[in-house]
Amino acid sequence: MELRQLAYFLAVAEERNFTRAAERMHISQPGISARIRGLEDDLGAVLVDRSGRQAELTAVGEVVRDHARSVLAAAEALRRAVDEVNGLVRGRVVVGMVRACTVTPLFDALSGFHRAHPGVEISLVEDDSDRLVEQVRKGSVDLALIGAAGRPPEDVDGWQIVSEPIAAAVPPGHPLAARGEATLAELCAHPLVCLPRGTGIRSVLERTAAARGLTPAVSLEASAPDAVLDLAARGLGAAVLSASMTTGHDGLRTVALTDADIPGVLALVSAPSKSPALRELLHHCRRTFTEPAPNSSAPV
């Protein structure tokens, strides 16, 4: 009996289909069938009922499935323990980041980690903050850079990097342009340009507005903060972003929001279970985020 046979068997048990299991395990369908038959021969019992349209486990197969999961988990734990003793880090980490991310300390951390541990495969995915948090919860993403309203989610390990209020940016001809500040009610009387739902800044806007019985009139959405500002500069609405993002754009004036009391937060979140590779990556992140690069850490 081999560990790989158990892994193939679990894939068939979970997919309930030999072809899908073969694709998942990157092996041919005849190859995975042969491995399962070899496992059945070793154990002296039929594990998979092949008579129907789906591959269903027999009663013995269900027992083997539970033990196979335990055996493979124990083997992985053993491998991690040996790697830690030897000071080795290997494997794969999946890193998530918000769309249109320009947070260069994260890129610096990935670069430093890659140089220190070239044997670790790094996968990078982009999505909105809400979906990234859900992927961290499920374990399909190891570490994610997200934007959140108020604070990071409590059911995952979160490390807050930046916290700042939202603000508006308007062109010179806008009714709020001559004022340095406004209330949310005054802002919501005008069309708005904002990031999509699922982003931290959009959540801040909607939560703060709802607390005051307001409904923001978001007329346009763009996934990149620069695009939000460019649309506002062309008179298509007041841009709503984190305060630091609204400064420095030619043709726009920042308007502080006096009663927007929920901050936008930029955070790194990860699941409680930490592989050696993830722990090393977090170490690099903490080092690079000690001194964030200018204009690179605004919550999104």
C-alpha positions as CSV (number, residue, x, y, z in Angstrom):
1,M,0.0,0.0,0.0
2,E,1.3,3.4,-1.0
3,L,0.4,6.9,0.1
4,R,-0.2,7.9,-3.5
5,Q,-2.8,5.1,-3.8
6,L,-4.7,6.5,-0.8
7,A,-4.6,10.0,-2.4
8,Y,-6.0,8.6,-5.6
9,F,-8.7,6.7,-3.7
10,L,-9.7,9.9,-1.8
11,A,-9.9,11.8,-5.1
12,V,-12.3,9.2,-6.5
13,A,-14.3,9.1,-3.3
14,E,-14.7,12.9,-3.3
15,E,-15.4,13.3,-7.1
16,R,-17.5,10.2,-7.3
17,N,-16.1,9.9,-10.8
18,F,-12.9,8.3,-12.1
19,T,-12.4,10.7,-15.0
20,R,-12.8,13.8,-12.8
21,A,-10.6,12.3,-10.2
22,A,-7.9,11.5,-12.8
23,E,-8.0,15.1,-14.1
24,R,-7.7,16.4,-10.5
25,M,-4.7,14.2,-9.8
26,H,-3.0,14.7,-13.2
27,I,-3.1,11.1,-14.2
28,S,-4.8,9.2,-16.9
29,Q,-8.2,7.6,-16.2
30,P,-6.9,4.0,-16.8
31,G,-3.9,4.9,-14.6
32,I,-6.1,5.9,-11.6
33,S,-8.4,2.9,-12.1
34,A,-5.4,0.6,-12.0
35,R,-4.1,2.2,-8.8
36,I,-7.4,1.8,-7.1
37,R,-7.6,-1.9,-8.1
38,G,-4.2,-2.4,-6.8
39,L,-5.3,-0.9,-3.4
40,E,-8.3,-3.1,-3.4
41,D,-6.1,-6.2,-4.1
42,D,-3.8,-5.1,-1.2
43,L,-6.7,-4.8,1.2
44,G,-8.7,-7.8,-0.1
45,A,-11.9,-5.9,-0.5
46,V,-13.9,-3.9,-3.1
47,L,-13.8,-0.2,-2.2
48,V,-15.7,1.4,-5.1
49,D,-18.9,0.3,-6.7
50,R,-18.5,0.8,-10.4
51,S,-21.9,-0.5,-11.5
52,G,-23.8,2.8,-11.5
53,R,-23.3,6.1,-13.3
54,Q,-21.3,7.4,-10.4
55,A,-18.4,5.8,-8.5
56,E,-20.0,5.1,-5.1
57,L,-18.0,3.8,-2.1
58,T,-18.9,0.4,-0.7
59,A,-19.3,0.0,3.1
60,V,-15.7,-1.0,3.3
61,G,-14.7,1.9,1.1
62,E,-16.3,4.4,3.5
63,V,-14.3,3.0,6.3
64,V,-11.1,3.1,4.2
65,R,-11.9,6.7,3.2
66,D,-11.9,8.0,6.8
67,H,-8.7,6.1,7.6
68,A,-7.0,7.3,4.4
69,R,-7.7,10.9,5.4
70,S,-6.1,10.4,8.7
71,V,-3.1,8.6,7.2
72,L,-2.4,11.3,4.7
73,A,-2.9,14.1,7.2
74,A,-0.4,12.3,9.5
75,A,2.1,11.9,6.7
76,E,1.9,15.6,5.9
77,A,2.3,16.5,9.5
78,L,5.4,14.3,9.7
79,R,6.8,15.9,6.6
80,R,6.3,19.4,8.0
81,A,7.9,18.3,11.3
82,V,11.0,17.0,9.6
83,D,11.3,20.1,7.4
84,E,11.1,22.3,10.5
85,V,13.9,20.3,12.2
86,N,16.0,20.5,9.1
87,G,15.2,24.2,8.6
88,L,13.7,23.5,5.2
89,V,10.7,25.2,3.7
90,R,9.0,23.7,0.6
91,G,5.6,23.2,-0.8
92,R,3.2,25.8,-2.1
93,V,1.6,29.0,-0.8
94,V,-1.5,30.7,-2.4
95,V,-1.5,34.4,-1.9
96,G,-4.6,36.6,-2.5
97,M,-4.7,40.3,-3.1
98,V,-7.4,42.8,-3.8
99,R,-7.9,43.7,-7.5
100,A,-5.8,46.6,-8.8
101,C,-3.4,46.1,-5.9
102,T,-0.5,48.5,-5.8
103,V,0.7,47.7,-2.3
104,T,4.4,47.3,-3.0
105,P,5.4,46.0,0.4
106,L,3.5,42.8,-0.4
107,F,5.4,42.5,-3.6
108,D,8.7,43.1,-1.7
109,A,7.7,40.4,0.8
110,L,7.0,37.9,-2.0
111,S,10.3,38.7,-3.7
112,G,12.3,38.3,-0.5
113,F,10.5,35.0,0.4
114,H,11.1,33.6,-3.1
115,R,14.8,34.4,-2.9
116,A,15.1,32.8,0.6
117,H,13.0,29.7,-0.3
118,P,13.1,29.1,-4.1
119,G,11.7,25.6,-3.6
120,V,8.3,27.0,-2.6
121,E,5.8,27.5,-5.4
122,I,3.9,30.8,-5.0
123,S,0.5,31.2,-6.6
124,L,-1.1,34.6,-6.8
125,V,-4.9,35.3,-7.1
126,E,-6.8,38.6,-7.4
127,D,-10.4,39.0,-6.2
128,D,-12.5,41.4,-4.1
129,S,-11.9,41.4,-0.4
130,D,-15.1,39.6,0.6
131,R,-14.3,36.6,-1.6
132,L,-10.7,36.5,-0.6
133,V,-11.7,36.3,3.1
134,E,-14.1,33.4,2.2
135,Q,-11.3,31.6,0.4
136,V,-9.0,32.0,3.4
137,R,-11.8,30.5,5.6
138,K,-12.1,27.5,3.2
139,G,-8.3,27.1,3.1
140,S,-8.0,27.6,-0.7
141,V,-5.9,30.8,0.0
142,D,-3.2,30.8,2.6
143,L,-2.7,34.5,3.0
144,A,-4.6,37.5,1.6
145,L,-4.3,41.2,1.5
146,I,-7.8,42.7,2.0
147,G,-9.7,45.9,2.6
148,A,-12.3,45.8,5.4
149,A,-14.7,48.1,7.2
150,G,-13.6,48.9,10.8
151,R,-11.4,45.9,11.5
152,P,-10.4,42.5,9.9
153,P,-12.9,39.6,10.2
154,E,-12.7,38.0,13.7
155,D,-12.9,34.4,12.5
156,V,-9.5,34.5,10.7
157,D,-6.1,35.6,11.9
158,G,-5.8,39.3,10.9
159,W,-3.0,41.7,11.1
160,Q,-4.1,45.3,10.5
161,I,-1.6,47.4,8.5
162,V,-3.4,50.7,7.8
163,S,-6.6,52.3,9.2
164,E,-7.9,55.6,7.8
165,P,-11.2,57.3,7.0
166,I,-12.9,57.5,3.7
167,A,-13.1,60.9,1.8
168,A,-14.5,62.3,-1.4
169,A,-12.8,63.8,-4.3
170,V,-14.6,66.2,-6.6
171,P,-13.7,68.4,-9.7
172,P,-13.6,72.2,-9.2
173,G,-17.2,72.8,-10.6
174,H,-18.8,70.4,-8.1
175,P,-21.2,71.9,-5.5
176,L,-18.9,70.5,-2.7
177,A,-15.6,71.7,-4.3
178,A,-15.4,75.0,-2.4
179,R,-15.8,73.3,0.9
180,G,-13.1,71.3,2.7
181,E,-15.5,69.0,4.4
182,A,-19.1,67.7,4.2
183,T,-21.5,65.3,6.0
184,L,-22.4,62.0,4.5
185,A,-25.9,63.3,3.9
186,E,-24.5,66.2,1.9
187,L,-22.3,63.8,-0.1
188,C,-25.1,61.3,-0.7
189,A,-27.2,64.0,-2.3
190,H,-24.9,63.7,-5.3
191,P,-24.0,60.9,-7.7
192,L,-21.0,58.9,-6.5
193,V,-18.2,56.9,-8.2
194,C,-16.9,54.1,-6.0
195,L,-15.2,50.7,-6.0
196,P,-17.4,47.6,-6.4
197,R,-19.3,45.8,-3.6
198,G,-17.1,43.4,-1.8
199,T,-14.3,45.9,-1.4
200,G,-13.4,47.5,2.0
201,I,-14.0,51.1,1.0
202,R,-17.5,50.2,-0.5
203,S,-18.4,48.4,2.7
204,V,-17.3,51.4,4.8
205,L,-19.4,53.8,2.6
206,E,-22.5,51.6,2.8
207,R,-22.2,50.8,6.5
208,T,-21.7,54.4,7.6
209,A,-24.5,55.6,5.3
210,A,-26.9,52.9,6.5
211,A,-26.2,53.9,10.1
212,R,-27.6,57.3,9.3
213,G,-30.5,56.1,7.2
214,L,-28.9,57.1,3.9
215,T,-28.6,55.2,0.6
216,P,-25.6,56.2,-1.5
217,A,-26.4,56.8,-5.1
218,V,-23.4,55.0,-6.7
219,S,-23.8,55.8,-10.4
220,L,-20.5,54.3,-11.6
221,E,-18.1,51.6,-10.3
222,A,-14.5,50.8,-11.2
223,S,-12.2,48.2,-9.7
224,A,-9.1,50.4,-9.8
225,P,-8.8,53.5,-7.6
226,D,-7.2,55.5,-10.4
227,A,-10.1,54.8,-12.6
228,V,-12.5,56.0,-9.9
229,L,-10.6,59.3,-9.7
230,D,-10.4,59.7,-13.5
231,L,-14.2,59.3,-13.8
232,A,-14.8,61.8,-11.1
233,A,-12.4,64.3,-12.7
234,R,-14.6,64.1,-15.8
235,G,-17.6,65.2,-13.9
236,L,-19.3,61.8,-13.6
237,G,-19.7,61.9,-9.9
238,A,-17.9,62.4,-6.6
239,A,-15.2,59.8,-6.0
240,V,-15.3,57.9,-2.7
241,L,-12.0,56.4,-1.6
242,S,-9.8,56.2,1.4
243,A,-8.5,59.6,2.4
244,S,-4.9,59.1,1.2
245,M,-6.1,58.0,-2.2
246,T,-8.0,61.3,-2.9
247,T,-4.9,63.5,-2.6
248,G,-2.5,64.3,-5.4
249,H,-4.8,64.0,-8.4
250,D,-4.7,67.0,-10.7
251,G,-8.1,68.5,-11.2
252,L,-9.7,67.0,-8.0
253,R,-10.2,68.5,-4.6
254,T,-10.5,66.4,-1.5
255,V,-13.6,66.8,0.7
256,A,-13.3,65.3,4.2
257,L,-16.4,63.5,5.6
258,T,-17.1,64.8,9.1
259,D,-19.3,61.9,10.2
260,A,-17.7,58.9,8.4
261,D,-16.6,57.3,11.7
262,I,-15.9,53.8,10.4
263,P,-12.4,53.5,9.1
264,G,-11.2,51.6,6.1
265,V,-8.7,49.0,7.1
266,L,-6.0,47.3,5.1
267,A,-5.1,43.9,6.6
268,L,-3.3,40.6,6.0
269,V,-5.5,37.7,6.9
270,S,-4.7,34.0,7.1
271,A,-6.2,30.8,8.5
272,P,-5.2,29.7,12.0
273,S,-3.3,26.7,10.7
274,K,0.1,27.8,9.5
275,S,2.4,25.7,7.4
276,P,6.2,26.3,7.7
277,A,6.1,28.1,4.3
278,L,3.3,30.4,5.4
279,R,5.0,31.2,8.7
280,E,8.1,32.2,6.7
281,L,6.1,34.3,4.3
282,L,4.4,36.1,7.2
283,H,7.8,36.8,8.7
284,H,8.8,38.5,5.4
285,C,5.5,40.4,5.3
286,R,6.0,41.8,8.8
287,R,9.5,43.0,7.9
288,T,8.5,44.7,4.7
289,F,5.3,46.3,6.1
290,T,7.3,47.9,9.0
291,E,7.9,50.9,6.7
292,P,5.2,50.9,4.0
293,A,6.1,52.5,0.7
294,P,4.5,55.9,0.1
295,N,1.0,55.9,-1.3
296,S,1.0,52.1,-1.4
297,S,-1.0,51.1,1.7
298,A,-4.4,52.8,1.3
299,P,-7.3,50.4,2.1
300,V,-9.3,49.1,-0.8
